[in-house]
Amino acid sequence: MKKKEITPKKPKVKLVGQDDNVFNLIGICTRALKKEGMNAEAKELTTKCFASGSYHEALAIMMEYCDVS
């Protein structure tokens, strides 16, 4: 019998209308993750975003971890 994996719920963040500086957006997402007790995910998001090659790639990473609107 296969064990069902539980996927943690993505925290909702509103990035539309925010200062579009990538560092600000990363901060918004990491704070939302930490608020939900997802500290490891917050660190992963930050590491991946800083290693990304572009602003758009960083946004895509943020959308993997957070429910962005």
C-alpha positions in Angstrom: 0.0 0.0 0.0 1.4 3.4 -1.0 1.7 6.1 1.6 0.1 9.3 0.6 2.4 12.3 0.7 1.0 15.4 2.5 1.9 18.5 0.6 2.1 21.6 2.8 -0.3 24.4 2.0 1.3 27.3 0.2 0.9 30.6 2.1 -0.9 33.3 0.2 1.0 36.4 -0.6 0.0 39.6 -2.4 2.8 40.8 -4.6 0.7 42.9 -7.0 1.0 46.5 -6.0 4.1 46.0 -3.9 7.5 47.6 -4.6 8.7 45.3 -7.4 12.3 45.2 -6.1 13.2 41.5 -6.2 14.7 41.7 -2.7 11.4 43.1 -1.3 9.4 40.4 -3.0 11.7 37.7 -1.6 11.3 39.2 1.8 7.5 39.1 1.6 7.5 35.5 0.6 10.0 34.4 3.2 8.1 36.2 6.0 4.9 34.4 4.9 6.6 31.0 4.9 8.2 31.6 8.3 4.8 32.7 9.7 3.5 29.3 8.7 6.4 27.6 10.4 8.0 26.7 7.0 11.5 27.9 7.9 13.4 25.3 5.8 11.3 26.3 2.8 11.9 30.0 3.4 15.7 29.3 3.4 15.4 27.2 0.2 13.4 30.0 -1.6 16.0 32.6 -0.7 18.9 30.4 -1.8 17.2 29.5 -5.1 16.1 33.1 -5.8 19.6 34.5 -5.2 21.1 31.8 -7.5 18.6 32.5 -10.2 19.6 34.1 -13.5 16.9 36.6 -13.8 14.0 38.5 -12.2 11.5 36.4 -14.0 13.2 33.2 -12.8 13.1 34.4 -9.2 9.4 35.2 -9.6 8.8 31.7 -10.8 10.6 30.3 -7.8 8.4 32.4 -5.5 5.3 31.0 -7.1 6.5 27.4 -6.4 6.6 28.2 -2.7 3.7 30.7 -2.3 0.2 31.2 -3.7 1.0 34.6 -5.3 -1.6 37.1 -6.3 
